[in-house]
């Protein structure tokens, strides 16, 4: 039942592998909890709950247990959404009469602005010298530069094919959420860096050994944790951002674009956001930066010494 649901998410709703994995983990955790305390017809820890018997109170008991274990409100909120989607699927495809998760009320989340890197810090990192004769050093520098210069997601960078990059036009094609393609332009400096990387890759890996743009020295595709480590090591101790991750560079791309006068709908298209409201959060970042500058610079905004 769970596998059929996950196939539905992947093949019919075109959700990302990462999202599908999260849904699967959430539902299996609920099954394990239900079996461990004998909910919904479970008589042993190996049983699967009878979904016709599951009630909203059963799910509330699970939520209470997670809270007592110190699981964050954000994570619990996501798990509730997973359960809603799962039981909604069972109603549509398997005749379940009601959705026991429909009446669950997720805890309201405090609005947190995304972390971003100050432009002068990003510039210092990207302008630093690196070993242009070393394949790994050049690749890692290009990865950081590409995240900041294009605003792409980590999954999009991992799936980037060599054929997706057009140096003549100065643009690249990425496959975003729900398998939607979009085109992102890039400048002359990145053109040069891409050319240097391709030359080193050809010498190190061979020209016919990979279809992916970013690879390891043996020609195999990069994976998420490796890319995270590359970015984290490049940023740690050198930026004031709360996090040092690929997504922080994406936030920085959007914030700097808006701060420098870019149209918000253009930024929305570059980021691949389905809704403009998702992009609008970066206008709050821009305002926060403006407010900080005002408080630091304007005499009437500063506390008096007397």
N, C-alpha and C positions, 0 to 999 in steps of 0.2 A: 504493500500500500504506500509506504513512504517512498520507495524507489519510483513508483508510478507518478507520484506527486512531483518528485524532483525532475523527472523526465518532462513532465508537463511544464514546469517552470523554465527548464532549459530550452526545450524545443518549440513550445507554443508561445510562451511569454518572452522568450529571448533574453532571460535574465543572465547576468554574468556568472561565471563559474564560482567566483568568490561568494556571491549572494546565495547561489544554490547550496553551496557547502554550509553556509550559516543556517539556512532554513533546515537543512537535514540534521545538523548538530542540535538545533533547538528542539526539534520534534523528538529525536531519539532521547534527549535528556528528559523530556516530559514522560516518555514511555518508561524510562528507567526509574523515575521517581514514583510513578503510579504503581509499577510492579513491586517496588521496594516496600510499600506500605499497604498493598492490597487494594488499591482503588480500582473502580470500574471493572470489577470482575476478575482482577488479577489474583491468582492463588499462589503464585510462585514468582521469583525474581526473573524467570525466563518468559513469563507470559506477556502478551501484548494486550493492552486495554481494549475492552469492547467499546468502541466509539459511541454506540447508541446509549451506553450507560454513563458516559462522561457528563458531568454537570459543571456549571460555572463555579460552584463551591469547591469542586475538586481542583480546578485550575487556580482558584484563589489560595487554596492550601499550598500549592506548589509555589506560587508567588511569595507567600509568607515565608516558606522555607528558604527560598533564594535570598530574600531580604535578611533573614537571620544569619545567612552564610556570608553576608557582606558583599553580595553581588550588587553592582551599581544600578541605579534607577534607569540609566540609559540602556544598559544591557537587558534588564527586565522588560523594558518597553519594547525592545526589538523582539524578544521572545514572545511577547503577547501578539505582536503583529504576525509572527510566524504561525502561531496557533490559529489565529483568525483566518489566515490564508489557507491553511491546511484543512480546517473544517469546512470552509466555504467550498473548497475543491471537492470534499467528500459529499457535500450536499448536491453539487452539480453533476458529479460523475458517478457517485455510488449510492445515491438515494438516502443519505443521512437526512433526518427530518428537521434538525435544528442545529445551529452553530453555538456550542456552549461558550465559545470565546467572545461572542458578539457583545455581551454585556460587561466585559471586563473594561475597566477604566484605567488606562495607563497613567502613571504619575506625570504631572506636567514637568517638563524639563526647563531649567533656567537657560536663557538664551546666552550662548557663549560665542563670541566672535572668533573666527579662525585666526590662528597664529600666522604671522608673516615675518619676513626678513626685511630689515631696512635696506633701501636701495644702495646706499653707500657700502654696506657690508657685502651685498651680493656682488657689486662691481669689483670690490677688492679681491674676492674669491675667484671670480671669473677672469680677472686680469693677471692673476698670478702665473708665473712661469711653471711649466711642466715639461717633462722629458718627451719631446716630440718624436723621438726615435723609439720610444717604448710603447708597445701595443696596449698594454693594460693601463698605463698612465694616460695615454691619449684617449682611450675609450672612456675611462672614468671621468675625465674632464669634460668630454662631450656629453656624457649622460647628465651631469649636473647642469651644463649649459642648456641642453635641449629641454629639460624640465622647466627651467626658468624662462627660456625664450619662446616656448610654444604653449606652456600651460597644460600639457597633456597629462593624463593619468598614468599611474605606474603600469596598469594592465595594458594600456595603449602602447607604452614604450616597449614592453615585453613582446607584444605581438607585432611590432613594426617590422615590415619586410623590406629588404633592400630595394625591391621594385617600387615601394611606396614613396621613395624619395626622388624628387625631380630637381636636380641641380640647375637645369636650364631655366626653369620657371621659378626656382626658389620657393618650393612648396612641398609639403609632405601630406600623405593621406593616412588617417588613423581610423581604426574601427572602434567606436565608442560603445556606450551602453546600449543594449537592445539591438546590437549589430548595426548601428547607424554610422555611416561613413561621414567624415568631414575633412575639409582641406584647411591646412594651417600654413601660412607663409612664414618664411624665415629670411634673415639678412645675409649680407656678404661675408661677415665674419664666420658665421656658422657654415656657409658654403665651403670656405677654406678648410675649416676644421673637419668637416665631413670628408672632403677629398683626402686630407692627410690620414684620417682614420681608415678609409677604404684601402689606401695604398699599404698601410701597415697590416691591415687584416689580410690582404691578398698574400703578403709575404709570410705572415705567421700561420694562417689557416689554410690558404689556398682559395682560389677564386670560385671553384665549383663545389665547395663542401657545405655551403649553408645558404638557405633562403632568407634567414633572419638578418636584420641589420646589425643588432648588437649581439655578440657571441662571446663565448669563452675561448681561450687559445686553442682548444681542441675542436672548435667549430660548433659546439652544442649551444643551445639556447640558454639565455640567462633565466634566473628564477627570482621571484619576488624578494626573498630574504637577502639575496646577494645584492640586488639593486638598492634595497633599503640600507644595507651596510655601507655601500659605496657612498651614498648621499650623506648618511649619518657621519661617517668619518671625515667627509669633506667639510661639513658644517660645524661639527661639535667643537665647542670652545672658541668659536670665531664669530658667532652670531648671538643676538640677544633674544631670539625666538624661543618660545617654550619647548618646541619640538624641533628635531632635526630630521625631517622625513621628506620623501618626494612630494607629498601632498602640501607641505609648507611652501615648497617652491612653486607649486601650482597657485596657491593662495597669493604668493608674492607677485607672480605674473599678473594676476587679475587686479590686485590692488595698485600696482605701479602703472598699469595701463589706464585705469580710471583716474588716478592722481595726475596723469599727464594728458588728460583731456580726451581719452578714447570714448566713443559712444557706447553706452551700456548694452545696446542690442548687438553691436559688433563683438563685444567681449563675451556676451552670451553665446554667440555662434562659435567663437574660437574655443570656448570651454566645452561646448557640446551640452549645455544645460537645456533641458526640455522646457523649463519654466523660467520666465524672467525674474520671478521672485527669488529664485535660488541665487541668481547673479547679484541681486540687489543687496545682499548681505555685505558685499565688498564696498558699497557706497557708505555703509556704516563704518567700515575700517578707514575709509578716506576721511570721513568726518572726524573720527577719533584722532587721526594724525593732525588734522587741521586744528582741532581743539587743543591738543598738546602743544602745538607751536604757538598758539595764541597765549596760553597760560605761561609759557616760558618767555615770550618776547614782549607782550604788551604790559606797560607799567601798571595799568589799572587792574590787571588780572593777577598781579603778584601780591602776596601778603606783605603788609607794612611791617617794618621792624619795631614800631612803637607799640 
